[in-house]
Amino acid sequence: GVSNEKAWGMMRYLEESKKHDLPRMITIQNAYSLLNRVFEGDAAEISIRENIGLLAYSPLAFGVLSGKYLHGKQAANSRLELFPRMSRYSSEASTEATRRYEKLALQHGLTLTEMALAFVTSRPFVTSNIIGATTLKQLHENIDSASVVLTDEIMEGIEAIQKEIPDPAP
């Protein structure tokens, strides 16, 4: 597999592996979440057509999509506390999108974490949703999200937010 690659790089690798009889790429590990859907489009199309599964990392956007930064609940060992230079998910647009996603989740009886992880897991090009947790409670919530099915109404709400605030954390 490869990591942090674009569509051109995926196709180039496939061509080189074919040309030189090398192992074929079967996975790509890129960031993918409600706040960063850049993989959709050319990379997702290649992923589906060439059977290359996305191993989606940072599906909770450094914990931002847990809602804890909206409500001041982050722990001293939270990712943004430990890695303050990683401000990709801290923009005003990311914060506003996160507020809207949380409101949508709560309107449908879900936590923001459940909805965010269920969204990533539901994508046809995702092979694995790389979760992370610092507490057992977080781990249980992450695992339980695998059984969450997002309704058409929820998906329409997600798409409406994405349309208004497209990829605020590319």
N, C-alpha and C positions, 0 to 999 in steps of 0.2 A: 504494500500500500504506500500511499503518499500522504503528506500532510500540508495544509495551508496552500493548496494548489488551485489554480484557475482552470477553466475549460481547456484553454490551449495546452497547458502543461499536461492535463490528463490525456488528451489526444496524442500529444507528442510522445509521452511515455508508452502509451499503447502501441504506437507505430514502431518505436525503437525496440520494444520487447518482442514484437512480431518479427521485425527485420533481423534481429540477432538471436532469435530463439531463446529469449529470456523468460522468466516467470511472468505471467500476466498479472497486472494489477487487479485486485478484487475489492480493495477498500480505499477510501479517502477520508482523512480526519480533518475536518474544518469546523470552525465555529458556526453554530446555527441555533437560533432562538427566535422568539417573538420580536426581539429587538434587532436581530441581525439575520435577515433572510436573503442575503446576497447570493447564497448558493443556488437559490431558485433561478430558473432561467437556463442558460447554456449548460452550466455544471450539472444541474439536476437532470436535464435531458440526457446528457452523456451518461450520467449515473444509471438512469433507468435503461437506456438503450444498450449500454455496454455491460450491464449487470455489475456495476461497481457500487457497493454499498457505502453510504455516508455514515461514518462514526462521528456523530454530532457531539462536539465538545462545547462546554459552557452553555448548556441549554437553559440555565437559570441566570445567564449573564452576570457571572461573578456574584451570584446571590441577589442581584437587584430584583429579579423576577420572583423572589420569595416575598417581596414587599417590605422586608425588614428595614431597608434604608428610607422608605417613605414614612415609617412610624418610629424611627429612632431606636430600633431594637437590635442593631448590630452589636455583636460581641467584640471584645478587644482583639480576638484572633480572626475576625472576618476578613475575607479576601481584600476588600477595598481598604480596610484598615492596615493589613499587612503589606499590600502592594499599592500605595497611593498613586504611583505614576501610571497605573493601569486605569486611566479615567475614561476609557472608551464608553462605558455604560453610565457615566455620570453627567452627561449633557442635559440641558434643559429639555430637549426633545425626548431623550430617553426617559427622563423622570415623568414627563407628561404622558407619554405612551404607557408607561408602567402604571400610572394612576388609572388610566382608562381601562387597561387590561384587568387590573384588580377589580374595578367597579363591575366590569362584565362578568368576571368569574363569580363574584359574590352574588350578583343578580341570579345566577344559575346554581347557587348552592355549592360552589367549588371554592377552594382556596386558589390564590394566584399561582402557587407552586403546582398544584394539581393540573390546572389548565395549561400552564406553560409547558410542563413536561408531556402532558397528553398530546398537545399540539405537535411537538417535535416527534414523538413516537408515532403519530398517525401519518406522517408523510411517507409516501410510497418509496422514496429513495433512501430512507433512513434504515440502516441495518442495526445500529446500536445507538442508544441515547446514553451518553456518558454522564452519569449522575455523580454528584459529590455531596458529602454530608459531614458535618462535624459533630452532630449529636445523633443518638439513636432515634429520637423523635423525627429528625429530619430524614434519616434513612428510611424509616417506615413510611413517611409521607411520599418520599420519592418512589419507593417500590410500589406503594398502593396506587400511584398515578398510572401505572401500566394497565389497570382495569377501567380507567376512566374513558368513556366514549363521549366525544364532543358532538353535540347535536348540530343540525344544520343552522339553527338559530345562533348558536355560539360561534360557529365557523363564519357566519355572515358578519357577526360583530367583530371578530378578529380581523377579517378582511377590510371592514370599514375603517378600523383604527389604522391598519397598515396603509390604506389608501391616503388617509389624512396625514399620517406621520410615517412615511416610508423609511424603513431601515435606519432608525436613528443612531445605531451603533455599529456601523460597518467595519 
